[in-house]
């Protein structure tokens, strides 16, 4: 499972990098167009939230795997051996519960995404809204991987 998760994380980081580049380029073009050329391209008003939401959800999943999200680690660093292991397991279980809530809550968004269109472009929102479900599934999967791996102290995935 670790080999699969390593490959998955690499692919997700690559996708995030590409989305970040596209987001920055779109924002640069939008600012340049708006303040220099006094025009606006409606497609950018679709691309920017698309990139932003997908980056947030993918990034949250990667952070779950690396133990860099969803926890204030002031307490965890002070806990010795077994207490730290129990705390980590409870945190990962709570992340899985939260991911499950995200997955269930995303279902109405998926249904709405099939009907709603972006006001500026008319493009279906079905390309943006699945980011919630995909992010939730990835968070649950990567939290499960960390739970099955056992205790880790350095904040990195095994």
N, C-alpha and C positions, 0 to 999 in steps of 0.2 A: 504493500500500500504506500510505503514511503517513496518508492521510485515513481509510482504514478503521481503522487502528490507533488514531488519535485518537478516532474515534467509539467504538471498542471500549473504550478506556481510560475514556472518559467514562461509558459504560454500566456498566462494572465498578466505577468509583468510586461511582456512584449506588447500585448494589446493595450495595456494602460499607457505605455510609452507612446504608442501611435496615437491613441485618443488625446493624450496631452499635447502632442505636437499639433494635431488638427485643431484642438481647442484654442491653443495660443495663436496659431495662424489665423483662425477665424476672428478671434478678438482683435488682432492687429489689423486685419482687413476691414473689420467693421468700424473701428475707431478712425482709421485712415479715410474710409469712404464717408463716414458721417461728418467729420470735422474738416476734411480737406476738400473732398469732392461734393459734399452735401447730398449724398445719396445713401440708400440703405438697401442691402440685398436681403430679401425675406428668407432665403434659404438658410442664412446664417442664424436667424432666430429659431431655426429648428436644430441645426447642427450643434450649437453651443449647449443647450440643455441635454441633448442626446449624449454628447461627450461627457458632460459634467456628471450626470446621473450614473452612467455606466462606470465612469472612473471611481465614483464614490462607492458603489456597491462592490466592484472588483477589489478596490483597495481595502475595503473593510474585511473582505474574505482573506486577503493576504495577511492583513494585520492580525486576524484571529489565529492563523497558522503560526505566526511569529511571536505570538503572545504580547503584541504591542498595542492592543486595543481592548476596550470594554472592561478595563480593570484599573483601579487605582492601586498601584503596587507598593504603597507605603507599608501596608500590613504584611503583604506576602513576603517582602524582603526580610522581615523580622522573625518570621515563623521558622522554627527548626524542623528538620526532617519530616516526620510523619504528618505533623500539622500543616506543613507546606504542601505536601502531597494531597491531603484532604481538601485544603483550600483551593488548590489548582483544579482538582476534579470537580468541585462544586462550581467554580467559575466557568469551566468548560461546559458543564451541564446547563448552567444558566444561559450561556451563549447559545447552546443548542435550542433551548426553550425560546429564547428571543428570536433565533433564526426561524423556528417553527411559526412563531407569531407573524413574522414578516412574510413568510410563505403564504399563510392563510389570508393575511390582510391584503396580499397582492392579487388575489383572485378577482375581486371586483375591479381592480385596475386593469387587469387583462381583458375582462369583459368590456369595460368602458373603452379601452384602447382600440378595440375593433370598431367602435362606433365614432369615437372622437377624432377630429382632425386638427392639425395645427392651424391656428387662425391666420397666420401669415402666409403659409405655403399650401395648405390643403392636404399635406402629407398625413397619413394615418399615424396616430400616436402609438400604435401597436409596436413600433420600433423602439420606443422609449420605455413604456411601462413594464415590459418583461424584465428590465434590469432589476426590479425589486425581487421578483421570484428567483431569478438566476442568482442574485447576490445572496438571498436567504439560503438557497440550496448549497451554494459554495461555502457559506459560513458554517452551516450545519455539518457538511462533509469534512471540512478542514478542522473543525473543533472535534469531531469524532475521531479523526486521525490522531490528533494530539492527545485525546483522552486514552486511546488504545496504546499509545507509545509510552505512557507513564511519565514520571516526574522529569522535568527539565528546569534547570536553575538559571541558565544564561539568557533567557528571553528569545532564543532562536529555536526554530523547528529542528528536530533531529534529522 
